[in-house]
Structure formats: C-alpha cells, structure tokens
Amino acid sequence: MPQYVIEREIPGAGAMSAEQLRDASRHSNAVLAGMDPAIEWVQSYVAGDRIYCVYNAPSEDLIREHADRSGFPANRITPVSAVISPLQKLQRRAVVAVMPGAFPRSEAAGTATPRPR
C-alpha cells in the first residue's frame, strides 16, 4: 500500500492544547470512518504552524477527499519513497538471529527499506 506524508499548514498548530489536538483527531477519525476503508491514518507530527500526517492509501485522490471532507488543508502530499530508521539494523539483526537467511546480506546490515508502489 502506498504511503504519503501530508503537510497541513495550520497557523498556531504548535500551540494547540492536548484537548484541541484530541478533538481534531476525533474529527479526522469520524470522517475516515465514512470513507473507503483502504485509507489509514498512521500518525502525525505537530511542528510550528504545520502538522505532518502519515497516511497509507491506494491513491492521492483518497487523501484529497479526506482533506475536503474534514476541512483540514492538504497543502502538500508527497509519496513516501523509502523509510529509514536507526532501529532497522537492530530489528533485522533480531530476525536474522532467529531466521538465518531471512534477508539478503545487504538488508541484514540495515540499509533503507524501499516502499512498495
């Protein structure tokens, strides 16, 4: 499933209270409940006057539909091309320790994980 990062420009987002963020989350989830079940909100990051949301969805059109229905802006939608993390090396080592040969040698060393398209 393709993954996207959505940049939402929301003035004052970083100053929103926990209650305001919870209310926004509830509203977003209520809108998602009435949409195609293939769209999934993974998580969001609040930074300054922006909220960066990570979604799994079969198309960018579903992301835009959610933005339209929810009233939240989707100023920029970017497909995720790879995911990197310092934890990947540790996770792969654990799998290789339990299941030798589970990953090609380069993957066991902790390289970036490409996202399926």
Secondary structure, 3 states (H helix, E strand, C coil): CCEEEEEEECCCHHHCCHHHHHHHHHHHHHHHHCCCCCCEEEEEEEECCEEEEEEECCCHHHHHHHHHHHCCCCCEEEECCEECCCHHHHHHHHHHHHCCCCCCHHHHCCCCEECCC
